[in-house]
Every structure is written in structure tokens, then in C-alpha cells.
Amino acid sequence: MDIYPTPAEVLRKLHVDRPVLGFRPHAAASAARWFLDNFPGETLYAVKANDSPKAVAALFNAGIRHFDVASATEVRAIADLPGAVMHIMHPVKSRKFIAEAYFDYGVRTFSLDSDSELDKILAVTGNAKDLTLVVRVACPSTYSEISLEGKFGAPWSEAPGLIRRARQNSNMLGVSFHAGSQMMCPVGYGQVLRTVSQQIVRAATLVDIVDVGGGFPSRYPGMEPPALDAYMDEIRGAFDKMAVGYTCQLWCEPGRALVAEAESVIVRVDARRGDTLYVNDGAFGTLYDAAHCKWVFPTRAYASDGEPMRGREKAFDFYGPTCDSADYLAGPFMLPESIDEGDFIEIGNIGAYGRVMASHFNGCGYYDEVVLEDEPMLSMYGEEAAATSMKAAL
């Protein structure tokens, strides 16, 4: 894959006809090193956020060795990494998937949130004695931008009994939760950890692992979360007060926080109608969140010759390239008011859930790919992020 110092150089040197995905391996590596240095436990990368080989390789090369996998495809991909440890944290799995993961790939960690799922795991593995079983408990998504309530998690009334039963059938026992995606307030983790501690007390058993799940945030226009240090302090403080033994491990499963900054997409403006730009990627491509979750991503504009565009800015909305009216991105996306047909836009921080959500609907969803050496437009890591977070706190 070709390497370029900036998106401008891509546009100057390539004939760009379809969207270009620009990957920044150094951004993924910086995020990985931050979690490895600052999270007070084990960091599992949630592969579903970005399963591209280069993203996984960047994280692995930076030191990530544990991976949250949710499908046989992900298991097979991660299995090629020497020394990688896989954990299936999806609470509902097919029998075939369990068997392949356990017998063919040596996976020993399985999440569950019901007695029927526990029965399934035990039946498929032949009541194996080397299982790490992680009971996922239900919790609110009070402070998250994308709620994950309702689909998974043992309810309060059932969790203690399920924890006790899993303890009887596991080598190691964990309890996990997921408080939602893009958590905007650190206190959310502390609140759930205190509730989980109560459930462990009600279960009257020892646990070996407490898994706080994912949800760690990234920066987007209009969404400036506190510094990640504040999340670590909240988790560390609440965990230290839990009713668990001193040997209990702490896990997390970041996805967005590790890869969001590592990728951007360069799109072409195919038409302008007033304050609406028609671009060649959209809701059915890498910009799913911009369309369906109404998120605003950072943008910068380049002229048709690749030169960065400057000048007074105004708000635009976008339509993507398909014939579907749902291919609409409301924005507002701030761009120079002179932008027009033939110019280009880099849309940043789409590394999490961007490429993995892209489809080939209407013949779209095909990309050229390059490696970029410049920095992400917005970052949770480094001096600029610390200064921004401090300003937001004040």
C-alpha cells in the first residue's frame, strides 16, 4: 500500500475517481499504547470496530495481545497472530461457532447472559473444565450516545443465580457489562461497577474477572468528552471498592477508542445545490454513523488540484452517491463556502465502524486505500487533546 505524507499529496499524485480510505497506523498505535500504559488491567480490542488486517496489525505491533471476537470470521483472522488470545464476548453464539472456536482455535473464554446459553456452551465443549465463563449483566446506558440496553445482559433478578451456576462450571469466572457506545461521562462506569458489586455479593461467590466492556469515547465536532484519564480514575476507584478478592482481574474491551482516529475517507464533490453537497460516499458506505446516528465528523476541503482550501466557512449537508433518499448526512459539516463540484473533502475519524459498515448497495462501497503519515484531525491522545479536555472542564 502506498504511503503519503498528507491527503493533499494523495490528490496531487493520484487520479482519484472513487473514495480513498486513508489509514494512519501511528494513530492506532498511539491509542493502543495509551490503554496498555493507563488501563489498570487487561485491554481486549473489540475487532468488530475495524477488522481490516492493517488495523489489527497496527494494534498488535503496538502490544495488544487480547482480542474480543464475535464471529468465526474474526476468530480465523486473529488466529494467525502469534501469541494472540481470543475471547468470545458475544452472549449468543451458534453451536457450530462454539465448537470451531473451542476445538479448532483454542478459545477458552465465552460470554453468556442466560441459562440456555450456559447449557449450550457446556454441551458443545463436553462439560470442559478449562472454560473462562463471563456472565454479562444488564445495565443502563445513561451516559452514552448510542444505547446498548435491551439486547443483552442478565436482568437483576436472574444475574446472581446465573453467576453462581457459571462458577460451578468454570475454571475462571467473570462478570461483564457494556454501558453503551461513546460514553460521555466517566461516572457511568463507576455507577455500574457499584451495581455489579452488589450482584456479586448477592451471588455469594468469588469472581476472577470484572470486565467493564467498551464504550470509551472519541472526539467528534460537538462531542468533546473528558480526558481518558478521568475514565481510568473512575474505574480504578470503583473497582478498588468492589467485593472481590485481591487476585481479581480487570478487563476492558475498547473498539472505537483504539481505531476511530486511525482512518479517514476522502470523497469527491459531484454536485452542489445550494448548501447541499452530493459526494461519492455516504450512508451505505463508511459514513453510516453520520447518517443514521446523526453524528458530525471533522472535515477539511481540498481543491480539485489537491491544494487545501481556505476561506470563510459555512455549514453544509451531504447526500451520498446512491439513489436512496436515506443516503443523507445532515451535518452540519463546516467547509469553505467556495467549495464546488470537482473539489474533495477529507472526512476524519471514521476508523471505528466506518469501513466495516460499508455495503455495495447501488454499486458503491469500493475504495482505493493509502497509508497517511499526518496526524488525525481530532485526538484523545497527546498534548492537544489534554489542552482541549482541560478547556472543556473549565
C-alpha positions as CSV (number, residue, x, y, z in Angstrom):
1,M,0.0,0.0,0.0
2,D,1.4,3.4,-1.0
3,I,2.4,5.8,1.7
4,Y,1.7,9.6,1.5
5,P,2.6,12.4,4.0
6,T,-0.8,14.1,3.7
7,P,-4.2,13.7,1.9
8,A,-3.1,16.7,-0.3
9,E,-0.2,14.6,-1.7
10,V,-2.7,11.8,-2.5
11,L,-4.8,14.1,-4.5
12,R,-1.8,15.6,-6.3
13,K,-0.2,12.3,-7.3
14,L,-3.2,10.0,-7.9
15,H,-6.1,10.2,-10.3
16,V,-8.8,9.9,-7.7
17,D,-12.1,8.7,-9.0
18,R,-13.6,6.6,-6.2
19,P,-13.4,7.4,-2.4
20,V,-10.0,6.9,-0.8
21,L,-9.5,5.4,2.7
22,G,-6.5,6.8,4.4
23,F,-5.2,4.7,7.3
24,R,-2.9,6.1,9.9
25,P,-1.1,3.2,11.7
26,H,0.7,5.5,14.1
27,A,-2.7,6.8,15.4
28,A,-3.9,3.3,16.2
29,A,-0.5,2.5,17.8
30,S,-0.7,5.6,20.0
31,A,-4.1,4.7,21.2
32,A,-3.1,1.1,21.9
33,R,0.0,2.2,23.9
34,W,-2.1,4.6,25.9
35,F,-4.5,1.9,27.0
36,L,-1.7,-0.5,27.7
37,D,0.0,2.1,29.9
38,N,-3.0,3.5,31.6
39,F,-5.8,1.0,31.9
40,P,-5.4,-0.8,35.3
41,G,-5.9,-4.3,33.8
42,E,-6.1,-6.2,30.5
43,T,-7.1,-4.5,27.3
44,L,-9.1,-6.6,24.7
45,Y,-9.5,-5.0,21.3
46,A,-13.1,-5.3,20.0
47,V,-12.4,-6.5,16.5
48,K,-15.8,-5.6,15.2
49,A,-14.9,-1.9,15.3
50,N,-12.4,-2.3,12.4
51,D,-11.4,-5.7,11.3
52,S,-9.0,-4.6,8.5
53,P,-5.7,-6.5,8.6
54,K,-3.7,-3.3,8.8
55,A,-5.7,-2.0,11.7
56,V,-5.3,-5.3,13.6
57,A,-1.6,-5.4,12.7
58,A,-1.0,-1.8,14.0
59,L,-2.6,-2.7,17.3
60,F,-0.8,-6.0,17.6
61,N,2.6,-4.4,16.8
62,A,1.9,-1.8,19.5
63,G,1.4,-4.6,22.1
64,I,-2.3,-5.6,22.0
65,R,-2.4,-9.3,22.6
66,H,-6.1,-9.9,23.7
67,F,-9.0,-9.7,21.3
68,D,-12.7,-9.6,21.7
69,V,-14.1,-11.6,18.8
70,A,-17.7,-12.1,17.9
71,S,-17.8,-14.3,14.8
72,A,-16.0,-17.3,13.2
73,T,-14.6,-14.9,10.6
74,E,-12.9,-12.8,13.3
75,V,-11.6,-15.8,15.1
76,R,-9.9,-17.1,11.9
77,A,-8.4,-13.8,11.2
78,I,-6.9,-13.3,14.7
79,A,-5.7,-16.9,14.9
80,D,-2.9,-16.0,12.5
81,L,-1.3,-13.6,15.0
82,P,1.3,-15.4,17.1
83,G,0.5,-15.3,20.8
84,A,-2.9,-13.7,20.4
85,V,-5.5,-14.6,22.9
86,M,-9.2,-14.6,21.8
87,H,-12.2,-14.0,24.0
88,I,-15.7,-14.5,22.6
89,M,-17.7,-11.8,24.4
90,H,-20.9,-12.1,22.3
91,P,-23.5,-13.6,24.7
92,V,-25.4,-15.5,22.0
93,K,-23.5,-18.0,19.7
94,S,-24.3,-20.9,17.5
95,R,-23.2,-24.4,18.5
96,K,-21.1,-24.6,15.3
97,F,-19.3,-21.4,16.2
98,I,-18.6,-22.5,19.8
99,A,-17.3,-25.9,18.6
100,E,-15.0,-24.4,16.0
101,A,-13.6,-21.8,18.4
102,Y,-13.0,-24.2,21.2
103,F,-11.7,-27.3,19.4
104,D,-10.0,-25.8,16.3
105,Y,-8.7,-22.5,17.6
106,G,-8.2,-23.0,21.3
107,V,-10.6,-20.3,22.5
108,R,-11.5,-20.8,26.2
109,T,-13.4,-17.6,27.1
110,F,-17.1,-17.4,26.4
111,S,-19.6,-14.8,27.4
112,L,-23.2,-15.6,28.3
113,D,-26.3,-14.0,29.7
114,S,-28.8,-16.8,30.2
115,D,-29.0,-20.4,31.5
116,S,-29.8,-21.6,28.0
117,E,-26.5,-20.2,26.7
118,L,-24.6,-21.7,29.5
119,D,-26.2,-25.1,28.8
120,K,-25.2,-24.7,25.1
121,I,-21.6,-23.9,25.9
122,L,-21.3,-26.9,28.3
123,A,-22.9,-29.3,25.9
124,V,-20.8,-28.3,22.9
125,T,-17.5,-28.4,24.8
126,G,-18.3,-31.7,26.6
127,N,-18.5,-30.0,30.0
128,A,-14.9,-28.8,29.6
129,K,-13.1,-28.0,32.8
130,D,-10.9,-25.3,31.3
131,L,-13.5,-22.7,30.5
132,T,-13.4,-19.0,31.4
133,L,-17.1,-18.1,31.6
134,V,-18.1,-14.4,31.7
135,V,-21.6,-13.5,32.8
136,R,-22.9,-10.4,31.1
137,V,-25.3,-8.4,33.3
138,A,-27.8,-5.8,32.1
139,C,-27.1,-2.1,32.8
140,P,-28.4,1.3,31.7
141,S,-26.8,3.3,29.0
142,T,-27.4,6.6,30.8
143,Y,-24.3,8.5,29.7
144,S,-23.8,7.0,26.2
145,E,-24.5,8.5,22.8
146,I,-25.6,5.0,21.5
147,S,-27.6,2.9,23.9
148,L,-26.9,-0.8,24.1
149,E,-29.7,-1.5,26.6
150,G,-32.3,-4.2,25.9
151,K,-30.5,-6.7,23.7
152,F,-28.0,-8.4,26.1
153,G,-27.5,-8.8,29.8
154,A,-28.9,-10.9,32.5
155,P,-31.5,-8.9,34.5
156,W,-31.1,-8.0,38.1
157,S,-33.4,-10.8,39.3
158,E,-31.6,-13.5,37.4
159,A,-27.9,-12.4,37.5
160,P,-26.9,-13.8,40.9
161,G,-28.2,-17.3,40.2
162,L,-26.5,-17.3,36.8
163,I,-23.3,-16.2,38.3
164,R,-23.4,-19.0,40.9
165,R,-24.1,-21.6,38.3
166,A,-21.4,-20.4,36.0
167,R,-19.0,-20.5,38.9
168,Q,-19.7,-24.2,39.4
169,N,-18.9,-24.9,35.7
170,S,-15.9,-22.7,35.0
171,N,-12.2,-22.7,35.6
172,M,-12.3,-18.9,35.8
173,L,-15.4,-16.8,36.3
174,G,-16.0,-13.2,35.1
175,V,-18.8,-10.7,35.2
176,S,-19.1,-8.1,32.4
177,F,-21.3,-5.3,31.3
178,H,-21.5,-2.7,28.5
179,A,-22.7,0.8,29.5
180,G,-23.2,2.0,25.9
181,S,-21.1,3.3,23.0
182,Q,-19.4,6.7,23.2
183,M,-19.7,7.2,26.9
184,M,-19.6,10.9,27.6
185,C,-19.3,10.8,31.4
186,P,-16.8,8.7,33.4
187,V,-19.2,8.4,36.3
188,G,-21.2,5.9,34.3
189,Y,-18.6,3.3,34.7
190,G,-18.4,3.8,38.5
191,Q,-22.2,3.6,38.9
192,V,-22.4,0.2,37.0
193,L,-19.4,-1.2,38.9
194,R,-21.1,-0.5,42.2
195,T,-24.2,-2.3,40.9
196,V,-22.2,-5.2,39.7
197,S,-20.5,-5.4,43.1
198,Q,-24.0,-5.8,44.7
199,Q,-24.8,-8.6,42.3
200,I,-21.6,-10.4,43.2
201,V,-22.5,-10.1,46.9
202,R,-26.0,-11.4,46.2
203,A,-24.4,-14.4,44.3
204,A,-22.3,-15.1,47.4
205,T,-19.4,-16.4,45.2
206,L,-15.9,-15.3,44.2
207,V,-15.2,-13.9,40.7
208,D,-11.9,-13.9,38.9
209,I,-12.6,-11.1,36.3
210,V,-14.6,-7.9,36.2
211,D,-14.9,-6.7,32.6
212,V,-16.1,-3.1,32.1
213,G,-16.7,-3.6,28.4
214,G,-16.2,-0.9,25.8
215,G,-17.8,2.5,25.3
216,F,-14.6,4.6,25.7
217,P,-15.2,7.7,23.7
218,S,-13.5,9.5,20.8
219,R,-13.6,13.2,19.8
220,Y,-16.1,14.5,17.2
221,P,-17.3,18.0,16.5
222,G,-20.0,18.8,19.1
223,M,-18.9,15.8,21.3
224,E,-15.9,16.7,23.5
225,P,-15.6,14.0,26.2
226,P,-13.5,14.4,29.3
227,A,-9.9,13.2,29.1
228,L,-9.5,9.5,29.2
229,D,-7.5,9.8,32.5
230,A,-10.8,10.7,34.2
231,Y,-12.3,7.4,33.0
232,M,-9.4,5.4,34.3
233,D,-9.6,7.2,37.7
234,E,-13.3,6.4,38.0
235,I,-12.9,2.8,37.0
236,R,-9.9,2.3,39.3
237,G,-11.6,3.9,42.3
238,A,-14.8,1.9,41.9
239,F,-13.0,-1.4,41.3
240,D,-10.9,-1.0,44.4
241,K,-14.1,-0.8,46.4
242,M,-15.7,-3.9,44.9
243,A,-16.5,-7.1,46.8
244,V,-13.8,-9.1,45.0
245,G,-10.6,-10.7,46.0
246,Y,-7.2,-9.1,45.5
247,T,-6.4,-11.5,42.7
248,C,-9.5,-10.5,40.7
249,Q,-8.5,-9.2,37.2
250,L,-9.9,-6.1,35.5
251,W,-10.7,-6.2,31.7
252,C,-11.9,-3.7,29.2
253,E,-13.0,-4.1,25.5
254,P,-12.3,-0.8,23.7
255,G,-13.1,-0.6,20.0
256,R,-13.9,3.0,19.0
257,A,-11.2,4.5,21.3
258,L,-8.4,2.4,19.7
259,V,-9.2,2.9,16.0
260,A,-11.5,5.9,15.4
261,E,-8.7,8.3,14.8
262,A,-6.7,5.9,12.6
263,E,-8.8,6.3,9.4
264,S,-10.4,8.9,7.3
265,V,-12.2,8.9,3.9
266,I,-11.5,11.3,1.0
267,V,-14.7,12.0,-1.0
268,R,-15.3,13.9,-4.2
269,V,-18.0,16.6,-4.6
270,D,-20.0,15.5,-7.6
271,A,-22.6,18.3,-7.4
272,R,-23.5,21.4,-5.3
273,R,-27.1,22.6,-4.9
274,G,-27.2,25.5,-2.5
275,D,-25.8,24.3,0.8
276,T,-26.1,20.7,-0.1
277,L,-23.1,18.7,-1.5
278,Y,-23.5,15.5,-3.4
279,V,-20.5,13.3,-2.6
280,N,-19.3,9.8,-3.6
281,D,-19.6,8.1,-0.2
282,G,-22.4,8.1,2.3
283,A,-24.9,6.3,4.5
284,F,-24.3,2.9,2.8
285,G,-20.6,3.3,2.9
286,T,-18.2,4.5,5.6
287,L,-20.5,7.2,6.8
288,Y,-23.2,5.1,8.4
289,D,-22.9,6.9,11.8
290,A,-23.2,10.3,10.1
291,A,-26.5,9.3,8.5
292,H,-28.2,7.0,11.0
293,C,-26.8,8.3,14.3
294,K,-26.7,12.0,13.1
295,W,-23.0,12.3,14.1
296,V,-20.9,15.1,12.8
297,F,-17.4,14.2,11.7
298,P,-14.4,16.6,11.2
299,T,-13.9,17.8,7.7
300,R,-11.4,19.7,5.6
301,A,-11.6,20.6,1.9
302,Y,-9.1,20.4,-1.0
303,A,-9.4,21.9,-4.4
304,S,-9.5,19.7,-7.5
305,D,-5.7,20.0,-7.8
306,G,-5.2,18.9,-4.3
307,E,-4.4,22.2,-2.7
308,P,-6.0,22.8,0.7
309,M,-9.0,25.2,0.6
310,R,-9.3,28.0,3.0
311,G,-11.5,31.0,3.5
312,R,-14.8,31.7,5.3
313,E,-16.7,28.6,6.2
314,K,-20.3,27.7,6.3
315,A,-22.5,24.7,7.2
316,F,-23.3,22.1,4.6
317,D,-25.2,18.9,4.5
318,F,-24.4,15.9,2.2
319,Y,-26.1,13.4,0.0
320,G,-24.3,10.2,-0.7
321,P,-24.0,8.5,-4.1
322,T,-26.9,6.0,-4.1
323,C,-30.4,6.6,-5.4
324,D,-31.8,6.1,-1.9
325,S,-33.2,9.2,-0.1
326,A,-32.0,7.7,3.2
327,D,-28.4,8.4,1.9
328,Y,-28.5,11.7,3.7
329,L,-26.0,13.2,6.1
330,A,-27.5,16.2,7.9
331,G,-24.2,17.5,9.4
332,P,-23.7,20.4,9.7
333,F,-20.3,19.9,8.1
334,M,-18.2,23.1,8.2
335,L,-16.4,23.8,4.9
336,P,-15.2,26.8,2.8
337,E,-18.2,28.5,1.3
338,S,-16.5,28.3,-2.2
339,I,-16.4,24.5,-2.4
340,D,-18.0,23.2,-5.6
341,E,-18.1,20.3,-8.0
342,G,-14.8,18.6,-8.5
343,D,-13.3,19.5,-5.1
344,F,-12.6,17.0,-2.4
345,I,-13.4,16.6,1.3
346,E,-11.5,14.6,3.8
347,I,-13.9,13.3,6.5
348,G,-11.9,12.3,9.5
349,N,-12.1,9.9,12.5
350,I,-14.2,7.3,10.7
351,G,-11.8,4.4,11.7
352,A,-14.4,2.9,14.1
353,Y,-17.4,1.3,12.4
354,G,-16.7,3.1,9.1
355,R,-15.3,0.5,6.7
356,V,-17.0,-2.4,8.5
357,M,-20.4,-0.9,7.9
358,A,-19.9,-0.2,4.2
359,S,-22.0,-2.2,1.7
360,H,-22.0,-2.5,-2.1
361,F,-25.6,-1.2,-2.4
362,N,-26.2,0.5,-5.7
363,G,-22.8,-0.5,-6.9
364,C,-21.0,1.7,-4.3
365,G,-18.7,0.8,-1.4
366,Y,-15.5,0.3,-3.3
367,Y,-12.4,2.3,-2.2
368,D,-8.8,3.0,-3.0
369,E,-6.6,2.7,0.1
370,V,-3.4,4.5,1.2
371,V,-1.4,5.0,4.3
372,L,-1.1,8.5,5.7
373,E,1.6,9.9,7.9
374,D,0.0,13.1,9.2
375,E,-2.0,13.4,12.4
376,P,-5.7,12.8,12.9
377,M,-8.0,15.9,12.8
378,L,-9.2,15.3,16.4
379,S,-7.4,13.2,19.0
380,M,-8.0,11.9,22.6
381,Y,-4.2,11.4,22.9
382,G,-1.3,13.8,23.2
383,E,-0.9,17.5,24.2
384,E,-3.6,18.9,22.0
385,A,-6.2,16.5,23.5
386,A,-5.1,17.3,27.0
387,A,-5.5,21.0,26.4
388,T,-8.9,20.6,24.8
389,S,-10.2,18.4,27.6
390,M,-8.9,20.9,30.2
391,K,-10.6,23.8,28.4
392,A,-13.9,21.8,28.3
393,A,-13.6,21.0,32.0
394,L,-13.2,24.7,32.8
